Amino acid sequence: MIQMLKAQCTAELQRILRNPYYVFWSLLMPILFYIVFTRIVNTGVEDASWWKTHYLMSMTSFSVMGSSIMTLGIRMVQERSNGWATFLRITPLPGSVSFLAKMAGQTVMHLFSIVVIFLAGFLINGVSLSAGQWLACGAWVLLASAPFLALGTIIGSMSRVDTASGVSNAVYMILAITGGMWMPIDILPKVVQRISVWLPSYQFGNGAWAIVHGDAPQIKGILILLGYLAVFMVLSMYIRKKQEAV
């Protein structure tokens, strides 16, 4: 069983690295945004050092959230539409091992994204944090991405790749903008601000922002993320059971 899991994890990692969605949305786009909004565009923030650190965490969260929703979700739809999921069912590989390998592979790629974007922040803007802060931020982004992985499995239950791509793009962009990842929510309309604090994307980014500014993630934010995780997991399992029953 362990050997099967290792082999499947290796295969999943190779497939993710070949996926253009991962390379673009999870690595190139966040780093490009980081350069534009910290080196080119004058955002008007008085404390440039604060902004460069804050926005680094925004783009790291943005990257991992996108990988969870789009890379995972679209890949799952592609597997089913290409008949790969059906083929796996007639092999000795248990479905639980395949799913576990998929989650493990995605988690490893999240860790890779975190390291790459943190390194970009250090090299591009000289972002300086204590070792404890770097580790705490990395651990937070890695663990708190769980609700978006669950959301990715819901996207992955769709029947068509183009539908999944369109829906995941829309969900990803809306969550990023309203969650304050592209710009602070303070400049958004008041109505949007009141909604934003209840969104998983805001609480996801807010935990990392709190750590780099010397605080700890709020208990309220953790509970909101756990609530979304539970809802998305239940919904994903319900959809899959219905699909299997057909």
C-alpha positions in Angstrom: 0.0 0.0 0.0 2.8 2.4 0.9 4.6 1.7 -2.4 1.4 2.3 -4.3 0.9 5.6 -2.5 4.5 6.7 -3.2 4.2 5.8 -6.9 0.9 7.6 -7.3 2.2 10.7 -5.5 5.1 10.8 -7.8 2.8 10.6 -10.8 0.6 13.3 -9.4 3.5 15.7 -8.9 4.7 15.2 -12.4 1.3 15.8 -13.9 0.9 19.0 -11.8 4.2 20.4 -13.0 3.2 19.8 -16.6 -0.1 21.6 -16.1 -0.1 25.2 -17.6 -2.8 26.3 -15.2 -0.4 25.6 -12.2 2.6 27.3 -13.8 0.6 30.4 -14.8 -1.9 31.0 -12.0 0.2 29.7 -9.1 3.7 31.0 -9.9 4.0 33.5 -12.8 0.8 35.5 -12.1 1.3 36.1 -8.4 5.0 37.0 -8.8 4.1 39.4 -11.7 1.4 41.0 -9.6 3.9 41.4 -6.7 6.4 43.1 -8.9 3.8 45.4 -10.5 2.2 46.5 -7.2 5.4 46.9 -5.1 7.9 48.1 -7.7 6.0 49.8 -10.6 2.6 51.1 -9.4 2.6 53.8 -6.7 0.0 52.5 -4.3 0.2 55.5 -2.1 1.1 53.5 1.0 3.3 55.5 3.3 5.2 52.5 4.8 6.7 50.8 1.7 8.3 48.1 3.8 5.0 47.2 5.5 3.3 47.1 2.1 5.9 44.9 0.5 5.6 42.3 3.3 1.9 42.5 3.5 1.4 42.1 -0.3 3.9 39.2 -0.4 1.5 37.3 1.9 -1.4 38.3 -0.2 0.2 36.9 -3.4 1.3 33.7 -1.5 -2.3 33.2 -0.4 -3.6 34.1 -3.9 -1.2 31.5 -5.4 -2.2 28.6 -3.1 -5.9 29.4 -3.3 -5.8 29.4 -7.1 -3.8 26.1 -7.2 -6.5 24.5 -4.9 -9.5 25.7 -6.9 -8.3 25.6 -10.4 -5.3 23.2 -10.8 -7.0 20.5 -8.7 -10.5 21.1 -9.9 -9.8 21.2 -13.6 -7.5 18.3 -13.4 -10.2 16.1 -11.8 -12.6 17.0 -14.5 -10.0 16.2 -17.2 -9.4 12.8 -15.6 -13.1 11.9 -15.7 -13.8 13.3 -19.2 -10.7 11.5 -20.6 -11.8 8.2 -19.0 -8.8 8.1 -16.7 -11.0 8.0 -13.6 -12.9 5.0 -15.0 -9.7 3.3 -15.9 -8.4 3.6 -12.4 -11.5 1.9 -11.0 -10.6 -1.3 -12.8 -7.0 -1.3 -11.6 -5.8 -2.7 -8.2 -5.3 0.8 -7.0 -7.9 1.6 -4.3 -9.9 4.8 -4.8 -8.8 6.0 -1.3 -5.1 5.8 -2.2 -5.7 7.6 -5.5 -7.5 10.4 -3.7 -4.9 10.6 -0.9 -2.1 10.8 -3.4 -3.9 13.6 -5.2 -4.2 15.6 -2.0 -0.6 14.8 -1.0 0.7 15.9 -4.4 -1.3 19.1 -4.3 0.0 19.8 -0.8 3.6 19.3 -1.9 3.1 21.7 -4.8 1.6 24.2 -2.4 4.7 24.0 -0.3 6.8 24.5 -3.5 4.7 27.6 -4.4 5.1 29.1 -0.9 8.9 28.7 -1.0 9.2 30.1 -4.5 7.0 33.2 -3.8 8.7 33.8 -0.4 12.1 33.7 -2.2 10.8 36.1 -4.8 9.8 38.5 -2.1 13.2 38.3 -0.5 15.1 38.7 -3.8 12.9 41.4 -5.3 12.2 43.6 -2.3 14.4 42.3 0.4 11.5 41.3 2.6 13.0 40.4 6.0 11.2 38.3 8.6 12.3 36.2 11.5 12.7 32.5 10.9 9.7 31.9 13.1 7.6 34.3 11.1 8.6 32.7 7.8 7.8 29.2 9.1 4.5 30.3 10.8 3.3 32.1 7.6 4.2 29.0 5.5 2.5 26.7 7.9 -0.6 28.9 8.0 -0.9 29.2 4.2 -0.4 25.4 3.9 -2.9 24.3 6.5 -5.5 27.1 6.0 -5.8 26.2 2.3 -7.9 23.1 3.2 -11.3 24.8 2.5 -10.1 25.7 -1.0 -8.9 22.1 -1.6 -12.4 21.0 -0.7 -13.9 23.7 -3.0 -11.6 22.4 -5.7 -13.1 18.9 -5.4 -16.6 20.4 -5.9 -15.3 22.1 -9.1 -13.8 18.7 -10.0 -17.3 17.1 -10.0 -18.4 19.1 -13.0 -18.9 17.2 -16.2 -17.1 19.5 -18.8 -13.6 21.0 -18.7 -14.7 24.3 -20.2 -17.5 24.7 -17.7 -15.1 23.9 -14.8 -12.5 26.3 -16.2 -15.0 29.2 -16.5 -16.6 28.6 -13.1 -13.2 28.1 -11.3 -11.8 31.3 -12.9 -14.8 33.3 -11.8 -14.9 31.9 -8.3 -11.1 32.4 -7.9 -11.1 36.1 -9.1 -14.2 37.0 -7.0 -12.8 35.5 -3.9 -9.4 37.1 -4.5 -10.7 40.6 -5.1 -13.4 40.6 -2.3 -10.9 38.9 0.1 -8.5 41.8 -0.1 -5.7 39.8 -1.9 -5.4 42.3 -4.8 -6.0 45.4 -2.7 -6.9 46.2 0.9 -10.6 45.8 1.6 -10.6 49.2 3.2 -10.8 50.8 -0.3 -13.7 48.6 -1.3 -17.4 49.7 -1.0 -18.8 49.4 2.6 -21.2 46.7 1.5 -18.4 44.6 0.1 -16.3 45.1 3.2 -19.1 43.8 5.4 -19.4 40.7 3.2 -15.6 40.2 2.9 -14.9 39.5 6.5 -17.1 36.4 6.3 -15.4 35.0 3.2 -12.8 32.3 3.4 -10.4 34.2 1.2 -10.3 37.2 3.5 -9.7 35.0 6.6 -7.1 33.0 4.7 -5.1 36.1 3.9 -5.8 37.8 7.2 -4.1 35.0 9.1 -0.8 35.5 7.2 -1.1 39.3 7.4 -1.5 39.0 11.2 1.6 36.9 11.6 3.9 39.2 9.6 2.7 42.2 11.6 3.4 40.5 14.9 0.0 39.1 15.8 -1.7 35.7 15.7 -4.5 34.6 13.5 -7.9 35.4 15.0 -10.0 32.6 16.5 -13.0 33.9 14.6 -11.1 33.6 11.3 -10.0 30.0 12.1 -13.6 29.1 13.0 -14.9 30.6 9.7 -12.4 28.6 7.7 -13.3 25.4 9.5 -17.0 26.1 8.9 -16.3 26.5 5.1 -14.2 23.4 5.1 -17.0 21.4 6.7 -19.6 22.7 4.3 -17.5 22.2 1.2 -16.5 18.7 2.3 -20.1 17.6 2.9 -21.3 19.1 -0.4 -18.4 17.4 -2.3 -19.2 14.0 -0.8 -22.9 14.5 -1.5 -22.3 15.3 -5.1 -20.0 12.4 -5.6 -22.4 9.9 -4.0 -25.1 11.1 -6.4 -22.8 10.8 -9.4 -21.8 7.2 -8.3 -25.5 6.3 -7.9 -26.3 7.3 -11.5 
